[in-house]
Amino acid sequence: MWMIPGQNQSWVSEFILLGFSRDPTTNSILFIVFLLIYLSSVMGNGLIIMLICMDTQLHTPMYFFLCILSLLDMCYVTTTMPQTLVHLLAKSQTISFAGCWLQMYVFGALATTECTLFVIMAYDRYVAICYPLHYTLILNWGLCRQLATGSCVCGFLSALLHTFFTMSLPYCGPNKVNHYFCEGPSVRSLACMDTHLIEMVDLVLSVFVVLTPISLIVASYVHIGKAILKIKSTQARCKAFSTCASHLTVVTFFYGPATYIYMRPNSSYSPERDKQISLFYNVFTALLNPVVYSLRNKDIKRAFLKVIGHGKVDC
Protein backbone atom coordinates (compact mmCIF):
# COMPACT_ATOMS: atom_id res chain seq x y z
CA MET A 1 0.00 0.00 0.00
CA TRP A 2 1.00 3.59 -0.58
CA MET A 3 1.20 5.89 2.43
CA ILE A 4 0.03 9.49 2.04
CA PRO A 5 2.61 11.91 3.57
CA GLY A 6 1.27 13.74 6.62
CA GLN A 7 -1.81 11.50 6.82
CA ASN A 8 -2.60 8.30 8.65
CA GLN A 9 -4.20 6.83 5.55
CA SER A 10 -2.91 4.36 2.99
CA TRP A 11 -3.94 3.70 -0.60
CA VAL A 12 -3.87 0.30 -2.22
CA SER A 13 -1.19 -0.33 -4.85
CA GLU A 14 -2.58 -3.73 -5.82
CA PHE A 15 -5.71 -5.82 -5.59
CA ILE A 16 -6.18 -9.48 -4.70
CA LEU A 17 -8.62 -11.34 -6.96
CA LEU A 18 -10.31 -14.00 -4.83
CA GLY A 19 -11.54 -16.00 -7.83
CA PHE A 20 -13.93 -18.91 -7.40
CA SER A 21 -12.48 -21.12 -4.70
CA ARG A 22 -9.67 -21.60 -2.17
CA ASP A 23 -9.69 -25.37 -2.55
CA PRO A 24 -6.72 -26.57 -4.68
CA THR A 25 -8.65 -29.55 -6.05
CA THR A 26 -11.58 -27.39 -7.13
CA ASN A 27 -9.19 -24.89 -8.71
CA SER A 28 -7.46 -27.67 -10.65
CA ILE A 29 -10.80 -28.84 -12.05
CA LEU A 30 -11.79 -25.26 -12.90
CA PHE A 31 -8.43 -24.75 -14.59
CA ILE A 32 -9.05 -27.67 -16.96
CA VAL A 33 -12.63 -26.57 -17.68
CA PHE A 34 -11.74 -22.92 -18.30
CA LEU A 35 -8.68 -23.85 -20.37
CA LEU A 36 -10.80 -26.02 -22.66
CA ILE A 37 -13.44 -23.27 -22.95
CA TYR A 38 -10.81 -20.62 -23.66
CA LEU A 39 -9.00 -22.67 -26.30
CA SER A 40 -12.30 -23.64 -27.93
CA SER A 41 -13.40 -19.99 -28.00
CA VAL A 42 -10.16 -18.74 -29.53
CA MET A 43 -9.91 -21.55 -32.10
CA GLY A 44 -13.62 -21.40 -32.99
CA ASN A 45 -13.68 -17.66 -33.52
CA GLY A 46 -10.31 -17.80 -35.26
CA LEU A 47 -11.69 -20.41 -37.64
CA ILE A 48 -14.66 -18.20 -38.53
CA ILE A 49 -12.33 -15.25 -39.22
CA MET A 50 -10.11 -17.44 -41.41
CA LEU A 51 -13.04 -18.85 -43.39
CA ILE A 52 -14.57 -15.43 -44.02
CA CYS A 53 -11.22 -14.00 -45.13
CA MET A 54 -10.42 -16.95 -47.43
CA ASP A 55 -13.81 -17.48 -49.09
CA THR A 56 -14.76 -14.65 -51.47
CA GLN A 57 -18.41 -15.74 -51.38
CA LEU A 58 -18.47 -14.68 -47.72
CA HIS A 59 -17.27 -11.17 -48.52
CA THR A 60 -20.65 -9.60 -47.76
CA PRO A 61 -21.71 -7.06 -45.09
CA MET A 62 -23.25 -9.76 -42.87
CA TYR A 63 -20.04 -11.81 -42.74
CA PHE A 64 -17.91 -8.68 -42.45
CA PHE A 65 -19.69 -7.85 -39.20
CA LEU A 66 -19.56 -11.49 -38.10
CA CYS A 67 -15.80 -11.43 -38.64
CA ILE A 68 -15.50 -8.35 -36.43
CA LEU A 69 -17.71 -10.01 -33.79
CA SER A 70 -15.44 -13.07 -33.75
CA LEU A 71 -12.36 -10.85 -33.41
CA LEU A 72 -13.96 -8.97 -30.53
CA ASP A 73 -14.88 -12.23 -28.80
CA MET A 74 -11.32 -13.51 -29.11
CA CYS A 75 -9.89 -10.33 -27.59
CA TYR A 76 -12.72 -10.09 -25.09
CA VAL A 77 -12.17 -13.50 -23.50
CA THR A 78 -8.38 -13.04 -23.65
CA THR A 79 -8.55 -9.98 -21.37
CA THR A 80 -9.69 -12.16 -18.46
CA MET A 81 -9.17 -15.89 -19.04
CA PRO A 82 -5.34 -16.16 -19.21
CA GLN A 83 -4.96 -14.33 -15.91
CA THR A 84 -7.77 -16.38 -14.36
CA LEU A 85 -6.03 -19.59 -15.44
CA VAL A 86 -2.75 -18.44 -13.87
CA HIS A 87 -4.48 -17.47 -10.62
CA LEU A 88 -6.20 -20.86 -10.40
CA LEU A 89 -2.81 -22.56 -10.06
CA ALA A 90 -0.63 -19.81 -8.55
CA LYS A 91 -0.33 -19.05 -4.85
CA SER A 92 -0.58 -15.32 -5.44
CA GLN A 93 -3.73 -13.82 -6.99
CA THR A 94 -2.61 -10.20 -7.00
CA ILE A 95 -2.97 -7.65 -9.78
CA SER A 96 -1.41 -4.20 -9.70
CA PHE A 97 -3.54 -1.08 -9.54
CA ALA A 98 -2.42 -0.13 -13.06
CA GLY A 99 -3.07 -3.68 -14.28
CA CYS A 100 -6.56 -3.59 -12.82
CA TRP A 101 -7.15 -0.21 -14.46
CA LEU A 102 -6.01 -1.55 -17.84
CA GLN A 103 -8.01 -4.78 -17.61
CA MET A 104 -11.18 -2.93 -16.65
CA TYR A 105 -10.73 -0.47 -19.52
CA VAL A 106 -9.96 -3.02 -22.25
CA PHE A 107 -12.73 -5.33 -21.06
CA GLY A 108 -15.24 -2.48 -20.96
CA ALA A 109 -14.14 -1.12 -24.34
CA LEU A 110 -14.49 -4.46 -26.09
CA ALA A 111 -17.81 -5.22 -24.37
CA THR A 112 -19.29 -1.83 -25.29
CA THR A 113 -18.04 -2.15 -28.87
CA GLU A 114 -19.76 -5.53 -29.04
CA CYS A 115 -22.98 -3.96 -27.72
CA THR A 116 -22.92 -1.46 -30.58
CA LEU A 117 -21.97 -4.12 -33.11
CA PHE A 118 -25.03 -6.19 -32.20
CA VAL A 119 -27.19 -3.19 -33.16
CA ILE A 120 -25.38 -2.91 -36.49
CA MET A 121 -25.87 -6.62 -37.14
CA ALA A 122 -29.59 -6.25 -36.37
CA TYR A 123 -29.73 -3.35 -38.84
CA ASP A 124 -27.98 -5.55 -41.40
CA ARG A 125 -30.69 -8.20 -41.02
CA TYR A 126 -33.38 -5.49 -41.19
CA VAL A 127 -32.07 -4.18 -44.52
CA ALA A 128 -31.51 -7.69 -45.92
CA ILE A 129 -35.08 -8.83 -45.17
CA CYS A 130 -37.07 -5.60 -45.55
CA TYR A 131 -35.14 -4.18 -48.53
CA PRO A 132 -33.49 -7.21 -50.22
CA LEU A 133 -33.22 -5.59 -53.66
CA HIS A 134 -31.40 -2.55 -52.23
CA TYR A 135 -29.26 -4.46 -49.71
CA THR A 136 -25.85 -3.93 -51.29
CA LEU A 137 -26.77 -0.40 -52.29
CA ILE A 138 -27.73 0.64 -48.75
CA LEU A 139 -25.05 -1.35 -46.92
CA ASN A 140 -22.16 -0.49 -49.22
CA TRP A 141 -18.59 -1.13 -48.09
CA GLY A 142 -18.02 2.52 -47.26
CA LEU A 143 -20.95 2.53 -44.84
CA CYS A 144 -19.89 -0.84 -43.37
CA ARG A 145 -16.42 0.50 -42.57
CA GLN A 146 -17.90 3.66 -41.06
CA LEU A 147 -20.30 1.66 -38.87
CA ALA A 148 -17.50 -0.64 -37.67
CA THR A 149 -15.21 2.31 -36.90
CA GLY A 150 -18.02 4.16 -35.15
CA SER A 151 -18.81 1.19 -32.90
CA CYS A 152 -15.14 1.00 -31.85
CA VAL A 153 -14.94 4.72 -31.12
CA CYS A 154 -18.15 4.62 -29.04
CA GLY A 155 -16.94 1.55 -27.16
CA PHE A 156 -13.49 2.84 -26.26
CA LEU A 157 -14.70 6.33 -25.30
CA SER A 158 -17.56 5.16 -23.07
CA ALA A 159 -15.28 2.58 -21.40
CA LEU A 160 -12.75 5.33 -20.70
CA LEU A 161 -15.40 7.30 -18.78
CA HIS A 162 -16.56 4.23 -16.83
CA THR A 163 -13.00 3.22 -15.92
CA PHE A 164 -11.89 6.75 -15.04
CA PHE A 165 -14.80 7.33 -12.64
CA THR A 166 -14.37 3.91 -11.02
CA MET A 167 -10.60 3.93 -10.61
CA SER A 168 -10.43 7.57 -9.49
CA LEU A 169 -12.27 6.63 -6.30
CA PRO A 170 -10.14 6.37 -3.14
CA TYR A 171 -9.20 2.79 -2.27
CA CYS A 172 -7.65 2.66 1.18
CA GLY A 173 -8.30 -0.99 2.05
CA PRO A 174 -9.40 -3.75 2.06
CA ASN A 175 -8.05 -4.68 -1.36
CA LYS A 176 -9.63 -8.11 -1.87
CA VAL A 177 -11.87 -8.16 -4.95
CA ASN A 178 -14.40 -10.99 -4.75
CA HIS A 179 -14.22 -11.69 -8.46
CA TYR A 180 -12.01 -13.43 -11.00
CA PHE A 181 -11.17 -10.18 -12.86
CA CYS A 182 -11.37 -6.42 -12.31
CA GLU A 183 -14.99 -5.71 -13.17
CA GLY A 184 -16.31 -2.24 -12.35
CA PRO A 185 -19.03 -2.99 -9.78
CA SER A 186 -16.83 -5.47 -7.88
CA VAL A 187 -13.90 -3.06 -7.59
CA ARG A 188 -16.11 -0.07 -6.84
CA SER A 189 -17.60 -1.83 -3.80
CA LEU A 190 -14.16 -1.52 -2.11
CA ALA A 191 -14.01 2.28 -2.35
CA CYS A 192 -13.71 4.03 1.02
CA MET A 193 -16.24 6.76 0.20
CA ASP A 194 -19.88 7.07 -0.78
CA THR A 195 -20.17 5.85 -4.38
CA HIS A 196 -23.77 6.97 -4.95
CA LEU A 197 -22.80 9.71 -7.43
CA ILE A 198 -20.51 7.38 -9.37
CA GLU A 199 -23.29 4.79 -9.45
CA MET A 200 -25.61 7.36 -11.01
CA VAL A 201 -23.01 8.26 -13.64
CA ASP A 202 -22.51 4.56 -14.33
CA LEU A 203 -26.27 4.08 -14.64
CA VAL A 204 -26.50 6.87 -17.22
CA LEU A 205 -23.66 5.30 -19.20
CA SER A 206 -25.36 1.90 -18.94
CA VAL A 207 -28.57 3.35 -20.39
CA PHE A 208 -26.63 4.46 -23.47
CA VAL A 209 -24.54 1.29 -23.93
CA VAL A 210 -27.09 -1.33 -22.80
CA LEU A 211 -30.71 -0.16 -22.89
CA THR A 212 -30.42 1.98 -26.03
CA PRO A 213 -28.87 -0.84 -28.10
CA ILE A 214 -31.48 -3.29 -26.79
CA SER A 215 -34.27 -0.89 -27.79
CA LEU A 216 -32.83 -0.48 -31.29
CA ILE A 217 -32.43 -4.25 -31.70
CA VAL A 218 -36.03 -4.84 -30.59
CA ALA A 219 -37.27 -2.13 -32.98
CA SER A 220 -35.32 -3.73 -35.85
CA TYR A 221 -36.78 -7.16 -35.16
CA VAL A 222 -40.31 -5.80 -34.87
CA HIS A 223 -39.99 -4.50 -38.44
CA ILE A 224 -38.28 -7.73 -39.50
CA GLY A 225 -41.12 -9.79 -37.98
CA LYS A 226 -43.74 -7.74 -39.82
CA ALA A 227 -41.86 -8.17 -43.10
CA ILE A 228 -41.49 -11.93 -42.62
CA LEU A 229 -45.19 -12.40 -41.86
CA LYS A 230 -45.99 -10.81 -45.23
CA ILE A 231 -43.98 -13.49 -47.04
CA LYS A 232 -46.42 -15.99 -48.59
CA SER A 233 -43.99 -18.87 -49.08
CA THR A 234 -43.55 -20.96 -45.93
CA GLN A 235 -40.07 -22.06 -47.01
CA ALA A 236 -38.95 -18.47 -47.64
CA ARG A 237 -40.45 -17.42 -44.32
CA CYS A 238 -38.54 -20.14 -42.42
CA LYS A 239 -35.32 -19.20 -44.21
CA ALA A 240 -35.76 -15.55 -43.23
CA PHE A 241 -36.40 -16.51 -39.60
CA SER A 242 -33.34 -18.79 -39.53
CA THR A 243 -31.03 -15.98 -40.68
CA CYS A 244 -32.03 -14.02 -37.58
CA ALA A 245 -32.04 -16.90 -35.08
CA SER A 246 -28.24 -17.04 -34.64
CA HIS A 247 -28.01 -13.33 -33.97
CA LEU A 248 -30.91 -13.38 -31.51
CA THR A 249 -29.40 -16.32 -29.60
CA VAL A 250 -26.03 -14.63 -29.10
CA VAL A 251 -27.67 -11.29 -28.25
CA THR A 252 -29.83 -12.90 -25.56
CA PHE A 253 -26.88 -14.64 -23.88
CA PHE A 254 -24.88 -11.41 -23.96
CA TYR A 255 -27.42 -8.76 -23.00
CA GLY A 256 -29.40 -10.72 -20.40
CA PRO A 257 -26.59 -11.15 -17.83
CA ALA A 258 -24.92 -7.82 -18.73
CA THR A 259 -28.16 -5.93 -18.09
CA TYR A 260 -28.49 -7.54 -14.66
CA ILE A 261 -24.90 -6.69 -13.66
CA TYR A 262 -24.80 -3.09 -14.84
CA MET A 263 -28.42 -1.94 -14.53
CA ARG A 264 -29.10 -2.78 -10.89
CA PRO A 265 -28.26 -0.72 -7.76
CA ASN A 266 -25.08 -1.40 -5.79
CA SER A 267 -27.22 -2.34 -2.77
CA SER A 268 -28.18 -5.61 -4.50
CA TYR A 269 -24.54 -6.51 -5.16
CA SER A 270 -23.91 -10.21 -4.57
CA PRO A 271 -20.27 -11.22 -5.25
CA GLU A 272 -20.79 -14.97 -5.63
CA ARG A 273 -23.84 -14.64 -7.85
CA ASP A 274 -22.27 -11.87 -9.96
CA LYS A 275 -19.15 -13.96 -10.65
CA GLN A 276 -21.26 -16.77 -12.03
CA ILE A 277 -23.49 -14.48 -14.09
CA SER A 278 -20.53 -12.62 -15.60
CA LEU A 279 -19.27 -15.92 -17.03
CA PHE A 280 -22.19 -15.87 -19.48
CA TYR A 281 -21.34 -12.61 -21.24
CA ASN A 282 -17.58 -12.91 -20.72
CA VAL A 283 -16.81 -16.56 -21.45
CA PHE A 284 -19.82 -18.48 -22.73
CA THR A 285 -20.87 -15.92 -25.35
CA ALA A 286 -17.42 -16.12 -26.95
CA LEU A 287 -17.79 -19.90 -27.03
CA LEU A 288 -21.40 -19.78 -28.21
CA ASN A 289 -20.74 -17.47 -31.15
CA PRO A 290 -18.76 -19.91 -33.36
CA VAL A 291 -20.99 -22.83 -32.35
CA VAL A 292 -24.24 -21.05 -33.24
CA TYR A 293 -22.98 -19.46 -36.45
CA SER A 294 -21.29 -22.63 -37.71
CA LEU A 295 -24.05 -25.12 -36.92
CA ARG A 296 -26.90 -22.98 -38.25
CA ASN A 297 -25.08 -21.43 -41.20
CA LYS A 298 -24.79 -23.34 -44.48
CA ASP A 299 -22.36 -20.81 -45.97
CA ILE A 300 -19.90 -21.23 -43.09
CA LYS A 301 -20.15 -25.03 -43.29
CA ARG A 302 -19.68 -24.93 -47.06
CA ALA A 303 -16.60 -22.71 -46.70
CA PHE A 304 -15.15 -25.05 -44.08
CA LEU A 305 -15.65 -28.15 -46.22
CA LYS A 306 -14.14 -26.30 -49.17
CA VAL A 307 -11.04 -25.38 -47.14
CA ILE A 308 -10.42 -28.94 -45.92
CA GLY A 309 -10.54 -30.15 -49.51
CA HIS A 310 -14.04 -31.51 -49.96
CA GLY A 311 -14.85 -28.97 -52.59
CA LYS A 312 -18.44 -27.82 -53.02
CA VAL A 313 -20.52 -30.03 -50.78
CA ASP A 314 -24.28 -29.82 -50.40
CA CYS A 315 -24.81 -28.82 -46.77
Contacts in CASP RR format, 6 or more apart in sequence:
PFRMAT RR
TARGET T0000
AUTHOR 0000-0000-0000
METHOD contacts of the structure
MODEL  1
MWMIPGQNQSWVSEFILLGFSRDPTTNSILFIVFLLIYLSSVMGNGLIIM
LICMDTQLHTPMYFFLCILSLLDMCYVTTTMPQTLVHLLAKSQTISFAGC
WLQMYVFGALATTECTLFVIMAYDRYVAICYPLHYTLILNWGLCRQLATG
SCVCGFLSALLHTFFTMSLPYCGPNKVNHYFCEGPSVRSLACMDTHLIEM
VDLVLSVFVVLTPISLIVASYVHIGKAILKIKSTQARCKAFSTCASHLTV
VTFFYGPATYIYMRPNSSYSPERDKQISLFYNVFTALLNPVVYSLRNKDI
KRAFLKVIGHGKVDC
1 10 0 8 1.000
1 11 0 8 1.000
1 12 0 8 1.000
1 13 0 8 1.000
1 173 0 8 1.000
1 175 0 8 1.000
2 10 0 8 1.000
2 11 0 8 1.000
2 12 0 8 1.000
2 13 0 8 1.000
3 9 0 8 1.000
3 10 0 8 1.000
4 10 0 8 1.000
4 11 0 8 1.000
9 172 0 8 1.000
10 172 0 8 1.000
10 173 0 8 1.000
11 170 0 8 1.000
11 171 0 8 1.000
11 172 0 8 1.000
12 97 0 8 1.000
12 171 0 8 1.000
12 172 0 8 1.000
12 173 0 8 1.000
12 175 0 8 1.000
13 96 0 8 1.000
13 97 0 8 1.000
14 94 0 8 1.000
14 95 0 8 1.000
14 96 0 8 1.000
14 97 0 8 1.000
14 100 0 8 1.000
14 175 0 8 1.000
15 94 0 8 1.000
15 95 0 8 1.000
15 97 0 8 1.000
15 100 0 8 1.000
15 175 0 8 1.000
15 176 0 8 1.000
15 177 0 8 1.000
15 182 0 8 1.000
15 187 0 8 1.000
15 190 0 8 1.000
16 93 0 8 1.000
16 94 0 8 1.000
16 95 0 8 1.000
16 175 0 8 1.000
16 176 0 8 1.000
16 177 0 8 1.000
17 83 0 8 1.000
17 87 0 8 1.000
17 93 0 8 1.000
17 94 0 8 1.000
17 95 0 8 1.000
17 177 0 8 1.000
17 179 0 8 1.000
17 180 0 8 1.000
17 181 0 8 1.000
17 182 0 8 1.000
18 93 0 8 1.000
18 176 0 8 1.000
18 177 0 8 1.000
18 178 0 8 1.000
18 179 0 8 1.000
19 84 0 8 1.000
19 87 0 8 1.000
19 93 0 8 1.000
19 178 0 8 1.000
19 179 0 8 1.000
19 180 0 8 1.000
19 275 0 8 1.000
20 26 0 8 1.000
20 27 0 8 1.000
20 30 0 8 1.000
20 88 0 8 1.000
20 180 0 8 1.000
20 275 0 8 1.000
21 27 0 8 1.000
21 30 0 8 1.000
27 88 0 8 1.000
27 89 0 8 1.000
28 88 0 8 1.000
28 89 0 8 1.000
30 88 0 8 1.000
31 85 0 8 1.000
31 88 0 8 1.000
31 89 0 8 1.000
34 81 0 8 1.000
34 84 0 8 1.000
34 85 0 8 1.000
34 88 0 8 1.000
34 283 0 8 1.000
35 85 0 8 1.000
37 81 0 8 1.000
37 283 0 8 1.000
37 284 0 8 1.000
37 287 0 8 1.000
38 77 0 8 1.000
38 81 0 8 1.000
38 82 0 8 1.000
38 85 0 8 1.000
38 283 0 8 1.000
40 287 0 8 1.000
41 73 0 8 1.000
41 74 0 8 1.000
41 77 0 8 1.000
41 283 0 8 1.000
41 286 0 8 1.000
41 287 0 8 1.000
41 290 0 8 1.000
42 74 0 8 1.000
42 77 0 8 1.000
42 78 0 8 1.000
44 70 0 8 1.000
44 290 0 8 1.000
44 294 0 8 1.000
45 70 0 8 1.000
45 71 0 8 1.000
45 73 0 8 1.000
45 74 0 8 1.000
45 286 0 8 1.000
45 289 0 8 1.000
45 290 0 8 1.000
46 70 0 8 1.000
46 74 0 8 1.000
46 290 0 8 1.000
47 290 0 8 1.000
47 294 0 8 1.000
47 304 0 8 1.000
48 66 0 8 1.000
48 67 0 8 1.000
48 70 0 8 1.000
48 289 0 8 1.000
48 290 0 8 1.000
48 293 0 8 1.000
48 294 0 8 1.000
48 300 0 8 1.000
49 67 0 8 1.000
49 70 0 8 1.000
49 71 0 8 1.000
49 74 0 8 1.000
50 307 0 8 1.000
51 58 0 8 1.000
51 300 0 8 1.000
51 303 0 8 1.000
51 304 0 8 1.000
51 307 0 8 1.000
52 58 0 8 1.000
52 59 0 8 1.000
52 63 0 8 1.000
52 64 0 8 1.000
52 66 0 8 1.000
52 67 0 8 1.000
52 303 0 8 1.000
53 67 0 8 1.000
54 303 0 8 1.000
54 307 0 8 1.000
55 303 0 8 1.000
55 306 0 8 1.000
55 307 0 8 1.000
57 299 0 8 1.000
57 303 0 8 1.000
58 299 0 8 1.000
58 300 0 8 1.000
58 303 0 8 1.000
61 124 0 8 1.000
61 135 0 8 1.000
61 136 0 8 1.000
61 139 0 8 1.000
61 141 0 8 1.000
61 144 0 8 1.000
62 121 0 8 1.000
62 124 0 8 1.000
62 125 0 8 1.000
62 128 0 8 1.000
63 299 0 8 1.000
64 144 0 8 1.000
64 148 0 8 1.000
65 117 0 8 1.000
65 120 0 8 1.000
65 121 0 8 1.000
65 124 0 8 1.000
65 144 0 8 1.000
65 148 0 8 1.000
66 121 0 8 1.000
66 293 0 8 1.000
68 117 0 8 1.000
68 148 0 8 1.000
69 114 0 8 1.000
69 117 0 8 1.000
69 121 0 8 1.000
69 250 0 8 1.000
69 289 0 8 1.000
70 289 0 8 1.000
70 290 0 8 1.000
72 110 0 8 1.000
72 113 0 8 1.000
72 114 0 8 1.000
72 117 0 8 1.000
73 114 0 8 1.000
73 285 0 8 1.000
73 286 0 8 1.000
73 289 0 8 1.000
74 286 0 8 1.000
75 106 0 8 1.000
75 110 0 8 1.000
76 107 0 8 1.000
76 110 0 8 1.000
76 111 0 8 1.000
76 114 0 8 1.000
76 282 0 8 1.000
76 286 0 8 1.000
77 282 0 8 1.000
77 283 0 8 1.000
77 286 0 8 1.000
79 103 0 8 1.000
79 106 0 8 1.000
79 107 0 8 1.000
79 110 0 8 1.000
79 181 0 8 1.000
80 103 0 8 1.000
80 107 0 8 1.000
80 180 0 8 1.000
80 181 0 8 1.000
80 282 0 8 1.000
80 283 0 8 1.000
81 283 0 8 1.000
83 95 0 8 1.000
83 103 0 8 1.000
83 181 0 8 1.000
84 180 0 8 1.000
84 181 0 8 1.000
87 93 0 8 1.000
87 180 0 8 1.000
95 103 0 8 1.000
95 182 0 8 1.000
97 167 0 8 1.000
97 171 0 8 1.000
99 182 0 8 1.000
100 167 0 8 1.000
100 177 0 8 1.000
100 182 0 8 1.000
100 187 0 8 1.000
101 163 0 8 1.000
101 167 0 8 1.000
101 182 0 8 1.000
103 181 0 8 1.000
103 182 0 8 1.000
104 162 0 8 1.000
104 163 0 8 1.000
104 166 0 8 1.000
104 167 0 8 1.000
104 182 0 8 1.000
104 183 0 8 1.000
104 184 0 8 1.000
104 187 0 8 1.000
105 159 0 8 1.000
105 160 0 8 1.000
105 163 0 8 1.000
106 159 0 8 1.000
107 159 0 8 1.000
107 181 0 8 1.000
107 182 0 8 1.000
107 183 0 8 1.000
107 282 0 8 1.000
108 155 0 8 1.000
108 159 0 8 1.000
108 162 0 8 1.000
108 163 0 8 1.000
109 155 0 8 1.000
109 156 0 8 1.000
109 159 0 8 1.000
109 160 0 8 1.000
111 159 0 8 1.000
111 258 0 8 1.000
111 281 0 8 1.000
112 154 0 8 1.000
112 155 0 8 1.000
112 156 0 8 1.000
112 158 0 8 1.000
112 159 0 8 1.000
112 209 0 8 1.000
113 151 0 8 1.000
113 152 0 8 1.000
113 154 0 8 1.000
113 155 0 8 1.000
113 156 0 8 1.000
114 254 0 8 1.000
115 155 0 8 1.000
115 209 0 8 1.000
115 210 0 8 1.000
115 213 0 8 1.000
115 254 0 8 1.000
115 255 0 8 1.000
115 258 0 8 1.000
116 150 0 8 1.000
116 151 0 8 1.000
116 154 0 8 1.000
116 155 0 8 1.000
116 209 0 8 1.000
116 213 0 8 1.000
117 148 0 8 1.000
117 151 0 8 1.000
118 213 0 8 1.000
118 217 0 8 1.000
118 247 0 8 1.000
118 250 0 8 1.000
118 251 0 8 1.000
118 254 0 8 1.000
118 255 0 8 1.000
119 213 0 8 1.000
119 216 0 8 1.000
119 217 0 8 1.000
119 220 0 8 1.000
120 147 0 8 1.000
120 148 0 8 1.000
120 151 0 8 1.000
121 247 0 8 1.000
122 216 0 8 1.000
122 217 0 8 1.000
122 220 0 8 1.000
122 221 0 8 1.000
122 247 0 8 1.000
122 251 0 8 1.000
123 216 0 8 1.000
123 220 0 8 1.000
124 139 0 8 1.000
125 220 0 8 1.000
125 221 0 8 1.000
125 224 0 8 1.000
125 243 0 8 1.000
125 244 0 8 1.000
125 247 0 8 1.000
126 220 0 8 1.000
126 221 0 8 1.000
126 223 0 8 1.000
126 224 0 8 1.000
127 134 0 8 1.000
127 135 0 8 1.000
127 138 0 8 1.000
127 139 0 8 1.000
128 135 0 8 1.000
128 243 0 8 1.000
129 224 0 8 1.000
129 227 0 8 1.000
129 228 0 8 1.000
129 240 0 8 1.000
129 243 0 8 1.000
129 244 0 8 1.000
130 223 0 8 1.000
130 224 0 8 1.000
130 227 0 8 1.000
131 138 0 8 1.000
154 209 0 8 1.000
155 209 0 8 1.000
158 205 0 8 1.000
158 208 0 8 1.000
158 209 0 8 1.000
161 201 0 8 1.000
161 205 0 8 1.000
162 184 0 8 1.000
162 202 0 8 1.000
162 205 0 8 1.000
165 198 0 8 1.000
165 201 0 8 1.000
165 202 0 8 1.000
166 184 0 8 1.000
166 187 0 8 1.000
166 188 0 8 1.000
166 198 0 8 1.000
166 202 0 8 1.000
167 187 0 8 1.000
169 188 0 8 1.000
169 191 0 8 1.000
169 193 0 8 1.000
169 195 0 8 1.000
169 198 0 8 1.000
170 191 0 8 1.000
170 192 0 8 1.000
170 193 0 8 1.000
171 187 0 8 1.000
171 190 0 8 1.000
171 191 0 8 1.000
171 192 0 8 1.000
172 192 0 8 1.000
173 190 0 8 1.000
173 192 0 8 1.000
174 190 0 8 1.000
175 190 0 8 1.000
176 190 0 8 1.000
177 186 0 8 1.000
177 187 0 8 1.000
177 190 0 8 1.000
178 186 0 8 1.000
178 271 0 8 1.000
178 272 0 8 1.000
178 275 0 8 1.000
179 186 0 8 1.000
179 187 0 8 1.000
179 271 0 8 1.000
179 274 0 8 1.000
179 275 0 8 1.000
179 278 0 8 1.000
180 275 0 8 1.000
181 282 0 8 1.000
183 261 0 8 1.000
183 274 0 8 1.000
183 278 0 8 1.000
185 261 0 8 1.000
185 262 0 8 1.000
185 266 0 8 1.000
185 269 0 8 1.000
185 274 0 8 1.000
186 271 0 8 1.000
186 274 0 8 1.000
188 195 0 8 1.000
188 198 0 8 1.000
188 199 0 8 1.000
188 202 0 8 1.000
188 266 0 8 1.000
189 195 0 8 1.000
189 266 0 8 1.000
189 269 0 8 1.000
191 198 0 8 1.000
195 266 0 8 1.000
199 265 0 8 1.000
199 266 0 8 1.000
202 262 0 8 1.000
203 263 0 8 1.000
206 262 0 8 1.000
206 263 0 8 1.000
210 255 0 8 1.000
210 258 0 8 1.000
210 259 0 8 1.000
210 262 0 8 1.000
210 263 0 8 1.000
211 259 0 8 1.000
211 263 0 8 1.000
213 255 0 8 1.000
214 255 0 8 1.000
214 259 0 8 1.000
217 251 0 8 1.000
221 244 0 8 1.000
221 248 0 8 1.000
224 240 0 8 1.000
224 244 0 8 1.000
227 240 0 8 1.000
228 237 0 8 1.000
228 240 0 8 1.000
228 241 0 8 1.000
229 237 0 8 1.000
231 237 0 8 1.000
231 240 0 8 1.000
242 296 0 8 1.000
245 296 0 8 1.000
246 292 0 8 1.000
246 293 0 8 1.000
246 296 0 8 1.000
246 297 0 8 1.000
249 288 0 8 1.000
249 292 0 8 1.000
250 285 0 8 1.000
250 288 0 8 1.000
250 289 0 8 1.000
250 292 0 8 1.000
250 293 0 8 1.000
253 280 0 8 1.000
253 281 0 8 1.000
253 284 0 8 1.000
253 285 0 8 1.000
253 288 0 8 1.000
254 280 0 8 1.000
254 281 0 8 1.000
254 285 0 8 1.000
255 281 0 8 1.000
256 280 0 8 1.000
256 281 0 8 1.000
257 277 0 8 1.000
257 278 0 8 1.000
257 280 0 8 1.000
257 281 0 8 1.000
258 281 0 8 1.000
260 277 0 8 1.000
261 274 0 8 1.000
261 277 0 8 1.000
261 278 0 8 1.000
261 281 0 8 1.000
293 300 0 8 1.000
294 300 0 8 1.000
294 301 0 8 1.000
294 304 0 8 1.000
298 315 0 8 1.000
301 315 0 8 1.000
302 312 0 8 1.000
302 313 0 8 1.000
302 315 0 8 1.000
305 311 0 8 1.000
305 313 0 8 1.000
305 315 0 8 1.000
306 312 0 8 1.000
306 313 0 8 1.000
END
